Every structure is written in structure tokens, then in C-alpha cells.
Amino acid sequence: MLTRNCLSLLLWVLFDGGLLTPLHPQPQQTLEAEPSENVVPVPGRRSSAQRVKRGWVWNQFFVLEEYMGSEPQYVGKLHSDLDKGVGTVKYTLSGDGAGTVFTIDETTGDIHAIRSLDREEKPFYTLRAQAVDVDTKKPLEPESEFIIKVQDINDNEPKFLDGPYVASVPEMSPVGAYVLQVKATDADDPTYGNSARVVYSILQGQPYFSIDPKTGVIRTALPNMDREVKEQYQVLIQAKDMGGQLGGLAGTTTVNITLTDVNDNPPRFPKSIFHLKVPESSHVGSAIGRIRAVDPDFGKNAEIEYNIVPGDGGNLFDITTDENTQEGVIKLKKPLDFETKKAYTFKVEASNLHLDHRFHSVGPFKDTATVKINVLDMDEPPVFSKPMYTMEVYEDTPVGTIIGAVTAQDLDAGSSSVR
């Protein structure tokens, strides 16, 4: 507990008969005048009519915040050089908090704080002091204004007012890539001590990310972070005051970081050969089958274009991309005839539409697969040998007389007899 003696902020000095000044030197304001004049000087200016005679010399007083002692907290002493200690001078206090926060001993000039103060609620109090003759009630000195400043203690932890945070960074970013800057606010006095000097650190999220202890800038700490392996990271950030030293107060926040996709993966067919069975009766332009290459990337980075490799038996077919499923849709360009050709084999190439030049060294962003199509025979009707027959018969020919013949043939495999 701080004692009255260590809280005393005044130092007696001899100045024209014994004048009192506070301990901590600040820019002084002195109320001085000759006996025949009542001159109240303007702060920062010195009148030519003024010269040192007698009066107040004052500065800031200091009082510790959050004081929990059983006795009122001693602030300091006001004293006039006209006070000879015989009880003829009365000291009065007015202004900010006089009587409710601060009291003054009318005889000694001792000032006390009568309740606990919070610097973050009010950092200083402006008061006025007066020395009055006890008998005549007349002022002995011009009224003097002074400040009682509330001395800060470390009673506030750093707070992240904008947390929790959400951030993103492209996958495969180099070490040191910028992610986000966090900021903690400490309500303590930044001009006094280390109570508001904040140091940042990572409690959870290493070794993937790092943070600058002074600025709060978060950066990547590992190379080749792959979204397809791990997409979401939750990083726990601590801000500690007192420069991070032992005994400092701390606050935390979370930063949810997402790796955004880049095109670092080529499309790949899950198998090298696709088998399709197509009825020979399929119509031109109809979809006869689907194949698919797999790309683990996302969005436009996973968009695939399919093409039939020329000169490989695929002239009867075409392929397009289904935009919703990214499948290759094989369509029929010309009619099929089982009796003419029973199977087709050709190659299909799958490639990315949107390439990223940074990953060209990985290899070609395309893949090929073989498509084998078996044509299915359909039970087609017999075909006549001629589209039209002409026959002549005499009138009055007897019933049952043969006048000619027509011929039809079943062209299907394993043809059956025609009736």
C-alpha cells in the first residue's frame, strides 16, 4: 500500500519567504503581483507589470487510480507564502470534483481524494484554489487553477474490437504472403509506462502462419499450402500489454483463414479406357454416352474442355462439355450401321480452360483417354431386293395362277427366314 509520504508530490522550496511548489516540474503558471495591483496573468504570457513578489506556484498533482486503501488518498498540499502557520489563512477548493471527489484541509492545505478514481473514465480534474484571510474573508492571493491528473495503472486488458476476423489467402502462396492485420486496443494510458504497449503472438495456428509482434500483421509461414489438402484454418491471436512481459494482461481473438483456389491441378481421367455400347438405331445429334475427367480445383480453375483427337476413328462422333457437371458428352454425328462396322475406337483429350503460368512447370494441364464404342445390332425389317416390282397378267387368268415373285432378305446377323 502506498503511504502518505510516497504519494506526496510537493517539495518545499524557499522562494521569497518560503513558497511551495509541487514535486513534478511542468510548464509553470505563476500568479504574482505587487501589493497595489490585482493582476491575473494569461497563461503563457508575462506582463511587463509583473514581477516576483508573492503568490502561488503550481503544477500538476497526481493521484493513483483504483486506489483501494482504507484512508483517503493523499494528493498533495497547497500553501501560500503568507501562511505563517498561526491559523490566519483558510484554503478553499472549487471546480472539477471539489467536495465530491477531492477535499482540502482548510487549515493545512492538504488535498485528499475521497473515492477511488478511474483514469479511463476521467483522466484529469481541473480545480481552483484560494487562500483567504480567516478574519476578513478576503483573498490573500489571486485564485489559482491547477490540474490533478489520475495516474494510470495496468487495469485494462487489450481488446480486439473488430474480432473475430475472417481472411483469405491464395493457396500455394510464398512464405511471407500478407493475410490480414489485427489490432488490439488497450484503454490504459499509452503515454505512461508500458500499460498500453501491446505485443502480438500466435497461440494456435503455427507453423502455418506468423504474426508481427508490433504491427499485428499476419503472414503465411509455410510454402506450398495446398487448398486441396486443407482449406480452413482457425488461428488464435493473443495481444498482451506491458510489452509482453510477465504480469501483463492479455486478450485473444480468432482469425478464420480460408485458402482460396488457384489452378495448380490438371484434369485427370480416372481410367484410361471408357467402354460404351450404342444401338445402331441411335439418332444423329443424340447423346450416346458421357465420360469425365477429375479436377480437384474449384470454380473456373476446374473448368474442362474436351476434344476428340483427330485421325483416330472418331469422325462419326462429337464431344461437348456439360457446364454443370464438367462431363464430356459424346454425340453422334453420322448414322451407325452394325452390319457395316461393329466397333469404333478413338482418343479424347481433357484440358483446363484457364491456365496459371506459375504452374506450367508442373506439366501439361491436360490428359487423354481411349473411348471404345460397340455398336449394338437392332432387329431391322427385311429388305426387298427391288423397291418396286412390275407384273403383267392376262384377264380371265384362273385363280391360283402364279404371275410373278418378289424377294426380300434379312440383313441382321444370324438372319432368319423371311415370310
C-alpha positions in Angstrom: 0.0 0.0 0.0 1.4 3.4 -1.0 2.0 5.6 2.1 1.2 9.2 2.5 4.8 10.1 2.3 5.5 8.3 -1.0 2.3 9.8 -2.5 3.3 13.4 -1.5 4.0 15.3 -4.7 5.1 18.6 -3.1 8.5 19.9 -2.5 9.1 22.9 -0.2 11.4 25.5 -1.6 12.4 28.9 -0.3 11.0 31.4 -2.7 10.5 35.0 -1.4 9.7 33.9 2.1 9.0 30.2 1.7 6.8 29.3 -1.3 5.5 25.8 -2.1 5.8 24.1 -5.5 4.7 20.6 -6.4 7.3 17.9 -7.0 6.9 17.1 -10.7 8.1 20.1 -12.8 5.7 21.0 -15.6 5.3 24.3 -17.5 4.6 26.6 -14.6 1.9 29.2 -14.3 2.7 31.8 -11.6 0.3 34.2 -10.2 2.4 37.1 -8.9 1.6 40.8 -8.4 2.7 43.8 -6.5 0.6 44.6 -3.4 -1.1 47.6 -5.0 -2.2 45.6 -8.1 -4.6 42.6 -8.7 -3.1 41.2 -11.9 -4.3 37.8 -13.1 -1.8 36.8 -15.9 -2.8 35.0 -19.1 -1.1 31.5 -19.2 1.9 31.6 -21.5 2.3 35.4 -21.4 4.2 37.6 -19.0 3.1 41.2 -18.4 5.7 43.9 -18.1 3.9 45.0 -14.9 4.5 41.6 -13.3 7.5 40.9 -11.1 8.2 38.3 -8.5 6.7 39.3 -5.1 4.5 36.6 -3.6 1.8 34.2 -4.7 1.1 30.6 -5.8 3.4 28.5 -7.9 1.6 25.3 -9.0 1.8 22.4 -11.4 0.1 19.1 -11.9 -0.7 16.9 -9.0 -1.0 13.2 -9.4 -3.3 10.6 -7.8 -3.2 6.9 -8.3 -6.3 5.3 -10.0 -8.2 2.4 -8.5 -6.8 3.2 -5.0 -8.2 0.7 -2.5 -6.7 1.9 0.8 -8.8 2.3 3.9 -7.8 6.0 4.3 -8.4 8.8 1.8 -5.6 9.0 -0.7 -3.2 11.9 -0.1 -2.8 14.0 -3.2 -0.6 17.0 -2.2 -0.5 20.3 -0.4 -1.4 23.9 -1.3 0.4 26.6 0.5 0.7 30.4 0.4 3.8 32.2 1.5 1.6 34.5 3.6 0.6 31.5 5.7 2.8 31.7 8.8 1.2 28.7 10.4 -0.8 30.6 13.0 -4.2 29.7 11.7 -5.0 33.0 9.9 -5.2 31.5 6.4 -8.1 29.4 5.1 -7.7 27.3 2.0 -10.7 26.6 -0.3 -11.1 24.3 -3.2 -13.6 24.7 -6.1 -14.0 23.3 -9.6 -14.0 19.8 -11.0 -14.8 17.3 -8.3 -14.3 19.6 -5.4 -16.1 18.3 -2.4 -17.3 15.1 -4.1 -14.0 13.7 -5.3 -11.4 15.9 -3.6 -11.3 17.6 -0.2 -8.9 20.1 1.2 -8.0 20.7 4.8 -8.8 24.4 5.3 -6.0 24.9 7.7 -3.1 22.9 6.3 -4.0 22.9 2.6 -3.7 19.2 2.3 -5.7 17.7 -0.5 -7.1 14.1 -0.4 -9.1 12.0 -2.8 -12.1 10.6 -1.0 -13.1 7.9 -3.5 -11.4 5.6 -6.0 -10.8 7.1 -9.4 -10.8 5.5 -12.9 -8.4 7.1 -15.3 -10.3 5.6 -18.3 -13.5 7.3 -17.1 -11.8 10.7 -16.4 -8.1 11.2 -16.9 -7.7 14.6 -15.1 -9.6 17.1 -13.0 -9.2 20.9 -13.2 -9.6 22.7 -9.9 -9.2 26.2 -8.4 -7.6 27.0 -5.1 -7.9 30.2 -3.0 -6.1 31.4 0.1 -8.5 33.6 2.3 -7.9 35.6 5.4 -9.8 33.9 8.2 -10.9 37.2 9.8 -11.6 39.4 6.8 -12.7 36.6 4.4 -10.8 38.5 1.7 -8.5 36.6 -0.7 -4.8 36.8 0.1 -3.8 35.6 -3.3 -5.4 35.6 -6.7 -7.3 32.4 -7.4 -5.1 29.7 -8.9 -6.1 26.9 -11.2 -4.3 23.6 -11.2 -4.8 20.0 -12.5 -4.9 16.7 -10.7 -4.0 14.0 -13.1 -5.1 10.4 -12.5 -2.1 8.2 -12.6 -2.6 5.1 -14.7 -2.2 1.6 -13.5 -2.5 -1.5 -15.7 -6.1 -2.4 -15.1 -7.3 -2.9 -18.7 -6.5 -5.9 -20.9 -6.1 -5.4 -24.7 -9.3 -5.9 -26.6 -9.8 -6.8 -30.3 -12.8 -4.6 -31.1 -13.1 -5.9 -34.7 -12.7 -9.6 -33.9 -13.3 -12.4 -34.7 -11.7 -11.9 -38.1 -12.3 -13.6 -41.4 -9.5 -13.6 -44.0 -8.3 -15.4 -47.1 -5.1 -16.0 -48.9 -4.4 -17.9 -52.2 -3.1 -21.4 -51.8 0.5 -22.1 -52.8 1.4 -18.5 -51.7 5.1 -17.9 -50.9 6.3 -17.6 -47.3 5.5 -14.1 -46.0 2.4 -13.5 -48.1 0.2 -10.9 -46.4 -3.0 -12.3 -44.9 -4.5 -9.7 -42.5 -3.7 -7.1 -39.9 -5.3 -7.3 -36.5 -5.4 -4.5 -33.9 -6.0 -4.6 -30.2 -7.0 -1.6 -28.2 -5.8 -1.0 -24.6 -7.7 1.6 -22.6 -4.7 2.3 -20.3 -2.5 5.4 -20.8 -0.3 5.0 -23.8 2.0 7.9 -22.7 2.8 6.4 -19.3 4.8 3.2 -18.8 4.1 0.0 -20.7 0.5 -0.5 -19.6 -0.8 0.1 -23.2 2.2 -1.3 -25.1 0.8 -4.3 -26.8 2.7 -7.3 -28.2 1.0 -9.8 -30.5 1.6 -13.5 -30.6 0.1 -16.7 -32.1 -1.3 -19.2 -29.6 -2.8 -21.5 -32.2 -2.1 -21.6 -35.9 1.6 -22.4 -36.1 3.5 -23.4 -38.1 1.2 -22.3 -40.9 1.1 -18.5 -40.1 3.2 -15.9 -38.3 2.4 -12.5 -36.8 4.5 -9.4 -36.4 4.6 -8.7 -32.6 4.5 -5.0 -33.1 2.1 -4.4 -36.0 -0.2 -7.4 -35.8 0.3 -8.3 -39.5 -0.4 -12.0 -40.1 1.6 -13.7 -42.9 2.0 -17.2 -44.3 4.8 -19.1 -42.7 4.9 -22.3 -44.8 5.3 -22.7 -48.5 3.0 -24.7 -50.8 0.0 -24.7 -48.6 -2.5 -26.8 -50.6 -6.2 -26.0 -50.5 -7.0 -29.5 -51.8 -5.2 -30.9 -48.6 -6.6 -28.4 -46.1 -8.8 -25.4 -46.8 -9.8 -23.8 -43.5 -7.5 -22.7 -40.7 -8.5 -21.1 -37.3 -5.7 -19.0 -35.8 -5.8 -17.8 -32.2 -4.1 -14.5 -31.7 -3.1 -13.0 -28.3 -2.4 -9.4 -27.5 -0.5 -8.8 -24.3 0.3 -5.5 -22.7 3.3 -4.5 -20.6 5.3 -5.2 -23.8 4.5 -8.8 -23.4 6.3 -9.1 -20.1 5.3 -11.4 -17.2 2.4 -9.9 -15.3 0.9 -8.2 -18.4 -2.8 -8.5 -19.2 -3.9 -10.3 -22.3 -6.8 -10.6 -24.7 -7.4 -13.0 -27.5 -9.3 -13.2 -30.8 -9.7 -15.8 -33.6 -8.9 -15.4 -37.2 -10.6 -17.8 -39.6 -8.4 -18.1 -42.7 -9.5 -19.7 -46.0 -7.1 -20.8 -48.7 -8.6 -19.7 -52.0 -8.1 -21.8 -55.1 -5.6 -21.4 -57.8 -5.2 -23.7 -60.9 -2.5 -25.9 -59.6 -4.0 -29.2 -60.6 -4.5 -30.6 -64.2 -7.6 -32.6 -65.1 -7.1 -36.4 -64.9 -9.2 -39.2 -66.3 -9.8 -41.8 -63.5 -9.3 -44.6 -66.0 -7.5 -45.0 -69.3 -10.3 -46.7 -71.3 -14.0 -45.9 -71.4 -16.4 -48.6 -72.9 -19.7 -47.5 -74.4 -22.5 -49.6 -76.1 -24.6 -47.7 -78.6 -27.6 -49.0 -80.5 -27.2 -48.7 -84.3 -30.6 -47.1 -84.3 -29.4 -44.0 -82.4 -30.4 -40.7 -84.0 -27.8 -38.2 -85.3 -27.2 -35.5 -82.7 -28.2 -37.6 -79.8 -26.0 -38.1 -76.7 -24.7 -41.6 -76.7 -22.5 -41.5 -73.6 -20.6 -39.5 -71.0 -17.0 -39.6 -69.8 -15.5 -37.4 -67.1 -12.0 -36.2 -66.1 -11.5 -35.2 -62.5 -10.0 -31.8 -61.5 -9.7 -31.1 -57.7 -9.6 -27.4 -58.2 -12.6 -25.1 -57.7 -14.8 -22.9 -59.9 -13.3 -21.7 -63.1 -10.0 -23.4 -62.3 -11.8 -26.7 -62.6 -13.5 -26.0 -65.9 -12.6 -28.6 -68.6 -12.7 -28.6 -72.3 -13.0 -32.0 -74.2 -11.8 -32.7 -77.7 -11.7 -35.8 -79.9 -8.1 -36.4 -81.1 -8.2 -36.2 -84.9 -7.5 -39.1 -87.2 -8.3 -41.8 -84.7 -11.6 -43.2 -85.9 -13.7 -40.6 -84.2 -15.1 -38.9 -87.3 -18.6 -40.2 -86.6 -18.7 -38.6 -83.2 -18.5 -35.2 -81.4 -17.9 -34.2 -77.8 -19.0 -31.2 -75.7 -18.7 -30.2 -72.1 -21.7 -30.2 -69.7 -21.1 -26.9 -67.8 -22.9 -28.2 -64.7 -21.1 -31.5 -64.2 -17.9 -30.8 -66.3 -18.6 -34.2 -68.1 -17.7 -34.8 -71.7 -20.9 -35.6 -73.6 -20.3 -37.8 -76.7 -22.8 -37.2 -79.5 -23.5 -39.0 -82.8 -22.6 -37.0 -86.0 -23.5 -39.7 -88.5 -25.8 -42.8 -88.6 -24.4 -46.1 -87.3 -24.8 -49.4 -89.1 -23.9 -52.6 -87.2 -23.7 -54.5 -90.4 -21.2 -52.1 -91.8 -19.0 -51.5 -88.7 -19.5 -53.0 -85.3 -16.9 -51.0 -83.2 -15.1 -47.7 -83.0 -12.0 -46.6 -81.1 -10.7 -43.1 -80.6 -9.0 -40.9 -78.1 -10.4 -37.9 -76.1 -8.3 -35.1 -74.6 -9.4 -33.1 -71.5 -7.7 -29.8 -70.8 -8.2 -26.8 -68.5 -9.6 -23.6 -69.9 -8.0 -21.2 -67.5 -4.3 -21.8 -67.0 -1.9 -20.3 -64.4 1.5 -19.6 -65.8 3.1 -20.1 -62.3 2.4 -23.8 -62.5 3.4 -24.6 -66.1 6.5 -26.4 -64.7 4.2 -29.0 -63.1 3.5 -30.4 -66.6 0.8 -30.3 -69.3 -2.6 -29.3 -67.9 -4.4 -32.0 -69.9 -4.9 -35.7 -70.1 -6.1 -38.3 -72.7 -8.2 -41.4 -72.5 -9.4 -44.0 -75.0 -13.1 -44.4 -75.9 -14.3 -47.8 -77.3 -17.8 -47.9 -78.7 -19.5 -51.1 -79.5 -22.5 -50.8 -81.9 -25.5 -52.9 -80.9 -27.4 -54.8 -83.6 -31.1 -54.0 -83.8 -33.8 -56.3 -85.3 -34.4 -54.5 -88.5 -37.1 -55.4 -91.0 -36.3 -57.5 -94.1 -35.2 -55.5 -97.2 -36.8 -56.2 -100.6 -34.4 -56.8 -103.5 -36.1 -54.0 -105.5 -38.1 -51.0 -104.3 -40.8 -51.8 -106.9 -41.9 -54.8 -109.0 -44.0 -54.7 -112.2 -46.0 -57.7 -113.3 -48.4 -58.4 -116.1 -51.3 -60.9 -116.0 -54.0 -61.8 -118.6 -57.5 -61.2 -117.8 -59.6 -64.3 -117.0 -56.4 -66.0 -115.6 -57.6 -68.7 -113.3 -57.3 -68.2 -109.6 -54.1 -69.6 -108.2 -52.0 -69.0 -111.3 -48.5 -67.7 -110.4 -48.0 -64.3 -112.1 -44.6 -63.4 -110.6 -42.4 -63.3 -107.4 -40.8 -60.8 -105.0 -37.6 -61.3 -103.0 -36.7 -59.9 -99.5 -33.7 -60.6 -97.3 -33.0 -60.2 -93.5 -29.7 -58.3 -93.3 -29.3 -58.7 -89.5 -26.6 -61.0 -88.1 -27.9 -64.6 -87.8 -30.7 -63.7 -90.3 -33.8 -65.7 -90.0 -36.1 -66.9 -92.9 -38.3 -64.3 -94.5 -42.0 -64.9 -94.9 
